[in-house]
Amino acid sequence: MKESVCNFGPGKVLSGILTTPDADVAKTDAPTALILNAGIVHRIGPFRLHVDIARQMARLGYSTLRMDLSGLGESGPRSGRLQSSDRAELDVADAINFLKRETNNDQVVLMGLCSGAFNAHKVAAKDSRVVGAVFLDGIVFRTMGYYLRHRLGRFLKPRFWRNAVKRRLSDLNQSNSASPAISESEFFADPIPQDQVIRDLNSMMERGVQMLFLYTDGYDDICGRIQFKEMFGLQPDQGQLQVEYYPKSEHTFRLTENRRTACTRITQWFQSRFTVPLAVVGD
């Protein structure tokens, strides 16, 4: 495989790493995986998750662009007063245009964790060049079932009490600090209304966008696959849409075994969906 630094966008302020497979295994007609920042973490991803995905994808013959959105990592800021989600949409459009010039193929599969999944949703809902998306701990809404399953059940989990102690200690440390920590959530865009997300997902289904949703137990707003249907009225597994829940994984895939599981699932899903010509996928 080959990994190369690339710059693109207005004034080439955007930066990324393009990982391409060896020529003898390359699937040149397949879309490129485009991985977005998770929160304020630069393009390697939390605990190098994005690097692991890109290199595993390359071994199977697929190209990947790990990019830093404007103002993050090694990418410079984008001029003008824009909301973060608007900047992300422009950044991704610039990345797709760059890939078109480099690979002669402008079809992409977006991948993102947390705020990366939020941005991936925003772009995938609008840009027809997005033919697939992997949402890791993406947009969720608490349902009545969530409160019944999670709120009552969590008191039986040792982790709940352990985390409660950690939060209390953290609050005490911050109160004694002259410079309180900035919450990562301050860098996220305003949420999308639930009815809009439902319309977006149905629109993507109609377009034939292949979608994989992975949720972890470390993401406090969801507690199982059944909640997906409660939120969006869609079956967790129906053709082009797959939903999985990892009850033993933390939100950032801190443990090696959990990262390995997620990487393997993503690459296997990608291979199963995009090995054949895109016109045939989903038929």
VOMAR-415113 format. One record per residue (C-alpha): residue number from 1; x, y, z. Coordinates in nm, 3 decimals. Layout:
BEGIN
+-----+---------+---------+---------+
:   n :      c1 :      c2 :      c3 :
+-----+---------+---------+---------+
: NUM :       X :       Y :       Z :
...
+-----+---------+---------+---------+
END
This chain:
BEGIN
+-----+---------+---------+---------+
:   n :      c1 :      c2 :      c3 :
+-----+---------+---------+---------+
:   1 :   0.000 :   0.000 :   0.000 :
:   2 :   0.097 :   0.363 :  -0.036 :
:   3 :   0.019 :   0.654 :   0.195 :
:   4 :   0.065 :   1.008 :   0.072 :
:   5 :  -0.002 :   1.352 :   0.216 :
:   6 :  -0.239 :   1.559 :   0.007 :
:   7 :  -0.364 :   1.917 :   0.019 :
:   8 :  -0.676 :   2.046 :  -0.151 :
:   9 :  -0.961 :   2.293 :  -0.121 :
:  10 :  -0.941 :   2.673 :  -0.145 :
:  11 :  -0.576 :   2.770 :  -0.124 :
:  12 :  -0.505 :   2.402 :  -0.050 :
:  13 :  -0.572 :   2.463 :   0.319 :
:  14 :  -0.729 :   2.120 :   0.368 :
:  15 :  -0.503 :   1.827 :   0.451 :
:  16 :  -0.542 :   1.452 :   0.439 :
:  17 :  -0.372 :   1.117 :   0.397 :
:  18 :  -0.464 :   0.919 :   0.086 :
:  19 :  -0.408 :   0.546 :   0.140 :
:  20 :  -0.408 :   0.343 :  -0.181 :
:  21 :  -0.369 :  -0.034 :  -0.228 :
:  22 :  -0.104 :  -0.214 :  -0.428 :
:  23 :  -0.185 :  -0.227 :  -0.799 :
:  24 :  -0.235 :  -0.602 :  -0.806 :
:  25 :  -0.525 :  -0.590 :  -0.557 :
:  26 :  -0.670 :  -0.246 :  -0.632 :
:  27 :  -1.042 :  -0.229 :  -0.709 :
:  28 :  -1.032 :   0.082 :  -0.924 :
:  29 :  -1.407 :   0.099 :  -0.989 :
:  30 :  -1.496 :   0.096 :  -0.619 :
:  31 :  -1.578 :   0.415 :  -0.428 :
:  32 :  -1.320 :   0.571 :  -0.199 :
:  33 :  -1.375 :   0.563 :   0.176 :
:  34 :  -1.366 :   0.919 :   0.313 :
:  35 :  -1.313 :   0.932 :   0.690 :
:  36 :  -1.404 :   1.248 :   0.883 :
:  37 :  -1.273 :   1.381 :   1.214 :
:  38 :  -1.422 :   1.251 :   1.537 :
:  39 :  -1.482 :   1.565 :   1.741 :
:  40 :  -1.158 :   1.763 :   1.767 :
:  41 :  -0.934 :   1.456 :   1.722 :
:  42 :  -0.716 :   1.490 :   1.413 :
:  43 :  -0.732 :   1.251 :   1.120 :
:  44 :  -0.570 :   0.947 :   1.284 :
:  45 :  -0.889 :   0.905 :   1.486 :
:  46 :  -0.923 :   0.809 :   1.853 :
:  47 :  -0.657 :   0.552 :   1.941 :
:  48 :  -0.557 :   0.548 :   1.571 :
:  49 :  -0.892 :   0.398 :   1.470 :
:  50 :  -0.895 :   0.571 :   1.131 :
:  51 :  -0.544 :   0.454 :   1.050 :
:  52 :  -0.638 :   0.096 :   1.127 :
:  53 :  -0.947 :   0.117 :   0.905 :
:  54 :  -0.757 :   0.274 :   0.615 :
:  55 :  -0.476 :   0.019 :   0.617 :
:  56 :  -0.711 :  -0.276 :   0.649 :
:  57 :  -0.915 :  -0.137 :   0.361 :
:  58 :  -0.601 :  -0.105 :   0.148 :
:  59 :  -0.514 :  -0.470 :   0.203 :
:  60 :  -0.853 :  -0.556 :   0.052 :
:  61 :  -0.794 :  -0.329 :  -0.248 :
:  62 :  -0.980 :  -0.011 :  -0.149 :
:  63 :  -0.857 :   0.347 :  -0.128 :
:  64 :  -0.920 :   0.572 :   0.172 :
:  65 :  -0.883 :   0.943 :   0.236 :
:  66 :  -0.844 :   1.038 :   0.603 :
:  67 :  -0.902 :   1.412 :   0.609 :
:  68 :  -0.885 :   1.693 :   0.861 :
:  69 :  -1.182 :   1.923 :   0.834 :
:  70 :  -1.103 :   2.295 :   0.819 :
:  71 :  -0.961 :   2.427 :   1.145 :
:  72 :  -0.876 :   2.081 :   1.275 :
:  73 :  -0.550 :   1.886 :   1.275 :
:  74 :  -0.327 :   2.008 :   0.994 :
:  75 :  -0.602 :   2.180 :   0.795 :
:  76 :  -0.619 :   2.556 :   0.801 :
:  77 :  -0.941 :   2.747 :   0.872 :
:  78 :  -1.193 :   2.818 :   0.600 :
:  79 :  -1.261 :   3.187 :   0.546 :
:  80 :  -1.603 :   3.331 :   0.617 :
:  81 :  -1.844 :   3.300 :   0.907 :
:  82 :  -1.999 :   2.954 :   0.879 :
:  83 :  -2.156 :   2.703 :   1.112 :
:  84 :  -1.934 :   2.399 :   1.172 :
:  85 :  -2.171 :   2.168 :   0.983 :
:  86 :  -2.173 :   2.407 :   0.685 :
:  87 :  -1.792 :   2.412 :   0.685 :
:  88 :  -1.790 :   2.033 :   0.696 :
:  89 :  -2.018 :   2.012 :   0.392 :
:  90 :  -1.792 :   2.244 :   0.193 :
:  91 :  -1.480 :   2.057 :   0.311 :
:  92 :  -1.621 :   1.720 :   0.205 :
:  93 :  -1.726 :   1.860 :  -0.133 :
:  94 :  -1.368 :   1.981 :  -0.184 :
:  95 :  -1.236 :   1.637 :  -0.084 :
:  96 :  -1.466 :   1.462 :  -0.334 :
:  97 :  -1.358 :   1.701 :  -0.609 :
:  98 :  -0.996 :   1.624 :  -0.523 :
:  99 :  -1.062 :   1.249 :  -0.541 :
: 100 :  -1.226 :   1.294 :  -0.879 :
: 101 :  -0.907 :   1.454 :  -1.010 :
: 102 :  -0.681 :   1.196 :  -0.847 :
: 103 :  -0.873 :   0.876 :  -0.913 :
: 104 :  -1.121 :   0.970 :  -1.187 :
: 105 :  -1.394 :   0.847 :  -0.952 :
: 106 :  -1.608 :   1.081 :  -0.742 :
: 107 :  -1.816 :   0.818 :  -0.562 :
: 108 :  -1.739 :   0.796 :  -0.190 :
: 109 :  -1.841 :   0.614 :   0.124 :
: 110 :  -1.838 :   0.849 :   0.421 :
: 111 :  -1.725 :   0.726 :   0.762 :
: 112 :  -1.737 :   0.909 :   1.092 :
: 113 :  -1.754 :   0.863 :   1.469 :
: 114 :  -1.980 :   1.083 :   1.684 :
: 115 :  -1.960 :   1.434 :   1.534 :
: 116 :  -1.797 :   1.272 :   1.231 :
: 117 :  -2.113 :   1.064 :   1.189 :
: 118 :  -2.322 :   1.381 :   1.229 :
: 119 :  -2.128 :   1.553 :   0.950 :
: 120 :  -2.141 :   1.239 :   0.736 :
: 121 :  -2.519 :   1.238 :   0.769 :
: 122 :  -2.547 :   1.603 :   0.669 :
: 123 :  -2.343 :   1.545 :   0.354 :
: 124 :  -2.487 :   1.205 :   0.261 :
: 125 :  -2.840 :   1.344 :   0.276 :
: 126 :  -2.758 :   1.603 :   0.008 :
: 127 :  -2.473 :   1.482 :  -0.212 :
: 128 :  -2.556 :   1.214 :  -0.471 :
: 129 :  -2.188 :   1.126 :  -0.499 :
: 130 :  -2.214 :   0.961 :  -0.157 :
: 131 :  -2.305 :   0.598 :  -0.228 :
: 132 :  -2.250 :   0.463 :   0.122 :
: 133 :  -2.195 :   0.568 :   0.483 :
: 134 :  -2.070 :   0.419 :   0.808 :
: 135 :  -2.209 :   0.597 :   1.112 :
: 136 :  -2.028 :   0.513 :   1.436 :
: 137 :  -2.229 :   0.630 :   1.738 :
: 138 :  -2.417 :   0.870 :   1.516 :
: 139 :  -2.740 :   1.065 :   1.559 :
: 140 :  -2.974 :   0.918 :   1.819 :
: 141 :  -3.286 :   1.021 :   2.008 :
: 142 :  -3.398 :   0.895 :   2.346 :
: 143 :  -3.724 :   0.701 :   2.321 :
: 144 :  -3.967 :   0.571 :   2.581 :
: 145 :  -3.809 :   0.230 :   2.536 :
: 146 :  -3.470 :   0.385 :   2.606 :
: 147 :  -3.583 :   0.513 :   2.944 :
: 148 :  -3.738 :   0.180 :   3.037 :
: 149 :  -3.436 :  -0.025 :   2.933 :
: 150 :  -3.152 :   0.210 :   3.017 :
: 151 :  -3.254 :   0.431 :   3.305 :
: 152 :  -3.375 :   0.141 :   3.515 :
: 153 :  -3.116 :  -0.113 :   3.407 :
: 154 :  -2.807 :   0.103 :   3.448 :
: 155 :  -2.838 :   0.112 :   3.826 :
: 156 :  -2.756 :  -0.259 :   3.822 :
: 157 :  -2.431 :  -0.203 :   3.631 :
: 158 :  -2.108 :  -0.159 :   3.834 :
: 159 :  -1.981 :   0.071 :   3.558 :
: 160 :  -2.255 :   0.324 :   3.638 :
: 161 :  -2.133 :   0.370 :   3.995 :
: 162 :  -1.768 :   0.368 :   3.886 :
: 163 :  -1.833 :   0.643 :   3.630 :
: 164 :  -2.036 :   0.841 :   3.883 :
: 165 :  -1.733 :   0.851 :   4.113 :
: 166 :  -1.507 :   0.953 :   3.823 :
: 167 :  -1.741 :   1.237 :   3.724 :
: 168 :  -1.754 :   1.361 :   4.082 :
: 169 :  -1.374 :   1.362 :   4.108 :
: 170 :  -1.348 :   1.536 :   3.772 :
: 171 :  -1.593 :   1.807 :   3.884 :
: 172 :  -1.388 :   1.865 :   4.197 :
: 173 :  -1.064 :   1.894 :   3.996 :
: 174 :  -1.219 :   2.143 :   3.754 :
: 175 :  -1.357 :   2.357 :   4.035 :
: 176 :  -1.002 :   2.394 :   4.167 :
: 177 :  -0.860 :   2.483 :   3.828 :
: 178 :  -0.817 :   2.839 :   3.703 :
: 179 :  -0.886 :   2.725 :   3.344 :
: 180 :  -1.188 :   2.494 :   3.325 :
: 181 :  -1.177 :   2.230 :   3.052 :
: 182 :  -1.365 :   2.297 :   2.730 :
: 183 :  -1.627 :   2.035 :   2.655 :
: 184 :  -1.581 :   1.863 :   2.321 :
: 185 :  -1.956 :   1.910 :   2.263 :
: 186 :  -1.895 :   2.283 :   2.223 :
: 187 :  -1.739 :   2.204 :   1.886 :
: 188 :  -2.047 :   2.013 :   1.762 :
: 189 :  -2.315 :   2.162 :   1.540 :
: 190 :  -2.675 :   2.217 :   1.645 :
: 191 :  -2.875 :   1.894 :   1.643 :
: 192 :  -3.100 :   1.797 :   1.352 :
: 193 :  -3.472 :   1.757 :   1.435 :
: 194 :  -3.584 :   1.396 :   1.451 :
: 195 :  -3.842 :   1.432 :   1.174 :
: 196 :  -3.571 :   1.573 :   0.945 :
: 197 :  -3.339 :   1.280 :   1.019 :
: 198 :  -3.622 :   1.040 :   0.934 :
: 199 :  -3.681 :   1.217 :   0.601 :
: 200 :  -3.308 :   1.215 :   0.528 :
: 201 :  -3.275 :   0.841 :   0.595 :
: 202 :  -3.574 :   0.756 :   0.380 :
: 203 :  -3.436 :   0.974 :   0.102 :
: 204 :  -3.100 :   0.797 :   0.123 :
: 205 :  -3.280 :   0.462 :   0.115 :
: 206 :  -3.457 :   0.568 :  -0.205 :
: 207 :  -3.124 :   0.672 :  -0.359 :
: 208 :  -2.979 :   0.330 :  -0.280 :
: 209 :  -2.718 :   0.456 :  -0.034 :
: 210 :  -2.561 :   0.162 :   0.154 :
: 211 :  -2.559 :   0.233 :   0.529 :
: 212 :  -2.395 :   0.071 :   0.831 :
: 213 :  -2.479 :   0.198 :   1.179 :
: 214 :  -2.254 :   0.087 :   1.465 :
: 215 :  -2.345 :   0.183 :   1.822 :
: 216 :  -2.153 :   0.119 :   2.142 :
: 217 :  -2.253 :   0.079 :   2.505 :
: 218 :  -2.022 :   0.373 :   2.576 :
: 219 :  -2.266 :   0.602 :   2.392 :
: 220 :  -2.507 :   0.692 :   2.668 :
: 221 :  -2.806 :   0.779 :   2.449 :
: 222 :  -2.868 :   0.433 :   2.304 :
: 223 :  -2.896 :   0.089 :   2.456 :
: 224 :  -2.965 :  -0.162 :   2.180 :
: 225 :  -3.064 :  -0.219 :   1.818 :
: 226 :  -3.435 :  -0.207 :   1.892 :
: 227 :  -3.403 :   0.164 :   1.966 :
: 228 :  -3.315 :   0.226 :   1.600 :
: 229 :  -3.666 :   0.127 :   1.491 :
: 230 :  -3.815 :   0.330 :   1.775 :
: 231 :  -3.622 :   0.638 :   1.661 :
: 232 :  -3.659 :   0.619 :   1.284 :
: 233 :  -3.932 :   0.365 :   1.204 :
: 234 :  -3.684 :   0.155 :   1.005 :
: 235 :  -3.596 :  -0.209 :   1.061 :
: 236 :  -3.239 :  -0.253 :   1.194 :
: 237 :  -3.161 :  -0.489 :   0.905 :
: 238 :  -3.331 :  -0.433 :   0.573 :
: 239 :  -3.135 :  -0.467 :   0.253 :
: 240 :  -2.902 :  -0.173 :   0.223 :
: 241 :  -2.931 :  -0.074 :   0.589 :
: 242 :  -2.750 :  -0.260 :   0.868 :
: 243 :  -2.750 :  -0.174 :   1.239 :
: 244 :  -2.525 :  -0.330 :   1.505 :
: 245 :  -2.478 :  -0.269 :   1.876 :
: 246 :  -2.159 :  -0.347 :   2.071 :
: 247 :  -2.254 :  -0.382 :   2.439 :
: 248 :  -1.893 :  -0.422 :   2.559 :
: 249 :  -1.730 :  -0.139 :   2.366 :
: 250 :  -1.646 :   0.213 :   2.479 :
: 251 :  -1.740 :   0.511 :   2.267 :
: 252 :  -1.387 :   0.572 :   2.138 :
: 253 :  -1.293 :   0.204 :   2.095 :
: 254 :  -1.014 :   0.238 :   2.348 :
: 255 :  -0.946 :  -0.134 :   2.379 :
: 256 :  -0.751 :  -0.302 :   2.101 :
: 257 :  -0.995 :  -0.592 :   2.072 :
: 258 :  -1.289 :  -0.354 :   2.028 :
: 259 :  -1.107 :  -0.151 :   1.761 :
: 260 :  -1.017 :  -0.473 :   1.582 :
: 261 :  -1.379 :  -0.587 :   1.588 :
: 262 :  -1.505 :  -0.254 :   1.452 :
: 263 :  -1.238 :  -0.237 :   1.180 :
: 264 :  -1.306 :  -0.591 :   1.066 :
: 265 :  -1.681 :  -0.536 :   1.054 :
: 266 :  -1.645 :  -0.212 :   0.857 :
: 267 :  -1.404 :  -0.355 :   0.602 :
: 268 :  -1.608 :  -0.674 :   0.557 :
: 269 :  -1.923 :  -0.467 :   0.511 :
: 270 :  -1.747 :  -0.246 :   0.256 :
: 271 :  -1.620 :  -0.548 :   0.067 :
: 272 :  -1.964 :  -0.712 :   0.059 :
: 273 :  -2.133 :  -0.395 :  -0.064 :
: 274 :  -1.884 :  -0.262 :  -0.317 :
: 275 :  -1.704 :  -0.558 :  -0.469 :
: 276 :  -1.950 :  -0.566 :  -0.760 :
: 277 :  -2.021 :  -0.269 :  -0.990 :
: 278 :  -2.219 :  -0.001 :  -0.809 :
: 279 :  -2.509 :  -0.029 :  -1.052 :
: 280 :  -2.567 :  -0.385 :  -0.930 :
: 281 :  -2.530 :  -0.322 :  -0.555 :
: 282 :  -2.864 :  -0.334 :  -0.377 :
: 283 :  -3.054 :  -0.496 :  -0.670 :
+-----+---------+---------+---------+
END
